[in-house]
Amino acid sequence: MDPLRYLLILAACVAVTLPLELALGARVYRQPRRLLATLLPVLAVFVIWDLIATARGHWWFSTRYTTGGTLAGLPWEEWLFFLVVPLCALLTFEVLGQGSRLRRRAERAGLLRRDRRAEPALVPEEQAAGPDGSPVRQVPPTAGRPTAGSRRGR
């Protein structure tokens, strides 16, 4: 079991973050060029870092926790680590950046109840006056925003 521990941890990372793509629509896997442009620099920097550090004896990889296969002097589990961990971070980042869109989707699906207390209240009529004292028409905070079924540009 010990030689597979590193691989099992990486598999768990993928298993935990894969639903972010499938259920929450992170759209990371659907943009392969962008994904490669993100992962390749990370892979290059950390592989070079690891190669230098292992050559200098700053650290090493235990044969107890790896399967023994190497590529360019590094265990292949380490190569996978440099792909899996940034991928998981990217999935998480993409979903967190879409928080309001995901919240609206969950509200429409009935998974969340909309909190009406969060919307600002209208100013009472007697306080709503222009600079010359004339009444000002009050517009609810959601006015002018597209509704769930509307399309922009029409």
Secondary structure, DSSP 8 states (H G I E B T S, - for coil): -GGGHHHHHHHHHHHHHHHHHHTT---STT-HHHHHHHHHHHHHHHHHHHHHHHHHTS----TTSS-S-EETTEEHHHHHHHHHHHHHHHHHHHHHHTHHHHHHHHHHTTSS---GGGS-----GGG-B-TTS-B-----TTTTS--TT--TT-
